[in-house]
Structure formats: structure tokens, C-alpha cells
Amino acid sequence: MNAQERILARIREALTVPAPMPGSHGHGHDQGRVEAPAPVFSFKGRPVHVARAWLPPGGTTLEEQLTRFSAASAELKTDFRCVASEAEAHEQLRGIADSEGWKRVASHHSALTDAATTALGRPTLFTDGGYVPDDLEACEAGITTCDVLVAQTGSLVVNSRTSGGRALSVLPPHHVVLARRDQLVCDLTAAFQRLEELHGWNWPSMISLVTGPSRTGDIERILVLGAHGPKKLTVLIW
């Protein structure tokens, strides 16, 4: 028997052993089995397969969701700041800019970002009307809005249409996100439902889930931040 035949024989042998059902956590094939939840026809008549029994809780109230998002952010090394007002968010932003010595930032036009960049008082590159990539990369921070924040995973959802294009949340070394509390939802299912409410069938060309600053652990399992994108992520919500 050659090497190829041995590999195929082992695969055939492995296929005869039943795998544990999701949710059993490996405790035998029958013990602890969790049946997949039935489809729930709760959004525009289309089935939504809810896997909430297997995923971290997102919270049922706003306070629970804020607590969960804060805990997830701490694990992800996201700087999450829940403030009382937009004015306090601007004060926090100025403090971050002063401490890191920002000379120029990048942003896009929206009600939240226009007010924040005006209050910040730094030269601002707006990406809505086109820009030179080298100029964007030279900015110390990219300030954007988002579509939705996900309490369950500590993620936020940005897209090319409402977050200043594809590169604004990627090239500057510090990504700052401005959001309101009513943009926070419990889990990923609710997030995609919110996206469909916002965009209908006219989806943006790019949608990205940002879960903490960019990172890699490929080399000797040592966590390195800023590997493929921003080294820092700050979320300001009020």
C-alpha cells in the first residue's frame, strides 16, 4: 500500500465514526446533544436560522447590550467609550488627538463626522470626492460612522457607501468610530436584519465586519496588532 492509498484508507475509516452534534462540545455522540433550532419566519416572511443557543448572549435590553459590547471590546483590545452626549464624545476625541499628536485626520461627510471634525480642529482629508492614497495613508486617524454595532461579538459594520469608501477604515493607523446607542443590536442575526432595513436590495459594494484592531498570531502564536490594518480601534457611542 503506497502513501496515497494509506491516506485514502484513513479518510474512509474516519468517515465511519459519527461526529458529535454542534452544541454537544464533544461529550459523546448522544449526550448533551443540542438540536438545531427550527427556522423562524420573523423578518419579511423569510426564514432566519437562529443559532443563539450556541453563541454568546447579546443581551435583551440596551444596558445588557452595552455591558456585553464593553466586555467583548476589552477582550479584543478595542477602546470602547460610552459617553453621555455628543459634546462629551468630542471632548474625548480631542483628548485622544492631543495624547497621540495627530496632525491630520481623514473622514467622510455625515452629520456625526462633520460635527466631530469641526470640534477636533485638525486639518481633515475628506474621502467622499476622491483622494490620493498616499495622502490618506499619511493621516494619523480615520474617523467614520458605522451601520450597526453587534453586542454579541463586539463587532461593528462599515460599508463603502456610508463609511467614506473602502480604504478610510483600513489605511490610517487609528480607526475611530462614532455611533449612537440606537445603532447597537444584540447579535449578528439582528445586525443583518438592520442592514437590510437600511439598504433594502441596493446593497453597497463592500460591507465589512470590524472586530477589534487588525491583528495576527501567525508567528509563534504571538499576538501582533496592526498587521493588516489599523493598530488601534476606538468606538465612541452616546
N, C-alpha and C positions, 0 to 999 in steps of 0.2 A: 504494500500500500504506500503510494507516494504521499507527499505533503498535501497536495490538493485534495486527495481522497480522504485523508485524515481530517482535514478541516471540515469538509462537507459531512463526514460521518458525525463529527461532534455537533454540528449545527442540527442535523436530523435528530440526534439524541436529545439535544436541548429543547427542541420543539415538542417533544413528547411530555415535558414537565409543565403542568399548568402554572401560570403566573398568578400571584395574588391580585385580587381586585384593587383598583385605586381606593385609597382610604383605609385599607387594612394594615398598612405600614409593615407588611411582611410577617404578620403574626399568623402564619398558616394560611391555607387556601380558603378556609371557610370561616375561621374565627375573625371577628372584627370586620367582616365584610360590610362595606357601605354601598348600597345600591345607588346607581346614578339617578339623580332627580329627574322627574318627568318634565317634558317641555312645558314652559309656562307661556301662555298666549297673553302677554301683558303689554305689548308695545306694537301698536298699529297692526294687530292681528297676526304678527309673525312670531314663530316660536323662539324663545330665548332659553337655552340650556344653562341652568343656573348651577354652578359648581361651588356655591358658597359654603357648603358643608366641608369642603376640603381646603378652603382658602382662609387666610387671616380675616378676622372680622373687620368691617369697615365702620361700624357704629350706626345707630339708628337716629341719633339726634346730632345736631350741629356740634355740641360740646364734645360728644363722644368721637365724632369725626375729626375734630381739631386735635384731640388728645392722641388719636391713632396716627394722624398725619405727622404730628410732632415727634412721636416715638419712632416712626419709620424714618423721618428725616435725620434724627440723631444717629440711627444705625447706618444710614447712607452717607453721613458727613455732609448733609445739606444744612446750611444756615437758615433755619426757619424762624421767622419773626412775625408773631401775631400781634398787631398793634390796634389801638383803639380808633384811629382816624387816619384819613389820607394825609393830613398835616404831620402826624407823628411818623408816618411812613417816609415822608420827605425828609424829616429830621434824621431818621435812621440812615437814609441813603446818603445824606451829606456827611454823616459821621463815618460811614464806610469809605466814601471817596477821599475824605481827609486822611484817614488812617492808612490807606493804600496808595495815596499820592496820585490819584487819577488826574491826568492832564486832558484827556479827550475820551469821550464815550460815543457809542453808537446806539441808535434806537430807530424806531419807526413811529409814524404818526398815529395816535389814538388819543382818546380823552385821558387815559391814565398816564401814558408815557409823555405826552406833551406837557401835562402839569408837572410831572416829576422832573423832566429835563430842564424845564424853566426854573423850578425851585433849586435844582442842583447847581445851575450857573456855570457849567463846564461847556467848552466847545463840543458840539454834537454832530456826528455824521448820521444823517437820516438815509436809510437804505431804500425807501419806497420808490424813489425816482431813478434808481441806478447808482452805482458807486464803483470805485476802483478797489478791487480785492485787497491790494496792499494797504490801502488806507483803512479798511475795516480791520485788518489783522493788526494794525498799529494801535488800535483803540484798546484801552485797558479794560473796558467793560462793555457788554452788550445788554441793554435794558429792553425787555419785551413784556408783552402781556401773554396770556395763555387762554386756551379754550376752557379748560377744566382741570381741577386738581383731584387726585384719587387718594382718599384717606387710607384705603386698604394697603396700598403699596408705597405711598409717599411719592407717587409719580405726578407729573404734570404733562399736559398735552399741548404741544405747539404745532402750528402749521404754517405753510409758506404764505398763506393769504393774510392771516391776522397777526403774524409774529415777525413781520419785516423781512420775509424771504427765507431761503434755505440756510444761509450762512450766518445770520446775525446771532443765532443761539449757539453757534459752533466755534467761530474763529476767535473772538475775544476771549482772553483767559478767565474772565469772571462773568458769569451769566446771572443777571438779576431779573427776577420775575415779579411783576406787580399783579395782584389779584384781589378780588372781592370775596367775601365769605360765601356769597351765594353761588360761587363757582365750584365750591367743594362738594364732591359727591362721595358716596360710601365705597363703591367698588368699580371694577373695570366694566361690568355689565352696564351700570348706570352711566359710566363715562361715555360709552359708545352710544347709548341712547341719547345723551345730551348732544353728542356730536351730530347725530342725525337730525335732532331738533334744530340745531344751528345751521346745518348745511344742506339738509334735505338730500336730494340726489346730485347736487352740484358740489361734489367733494373737491377740496384743494388737491393740488398735485403732489403735495408732501404733507404727511402727518407723522409726528414723532412723539413717542413717549419718553420723557426725560426722567430718569430715576437716579437722582444723585449726580454729582460731578462725574466727568469722564474718568474711567479707571481701567486698570488691567492688573492681573495677578499671574501673568504667564511665566514670568521669570522667577523660579524658585518659590512660587506662591507668595511673593511679597507684593502687597497692595501698593500700586503707584497711581496717584491721582493725576489727571490732566494728560492721559496717554493719547487720546484721540479727539480731544475737545477741551472745553473749559475745565480748569483745575478747581474752580470754586463755583458753587451754585448757592445763591441767596434767594429765598422766597419771602416777600413781604405781603401780608394779607391783612385786610381790615374790613 
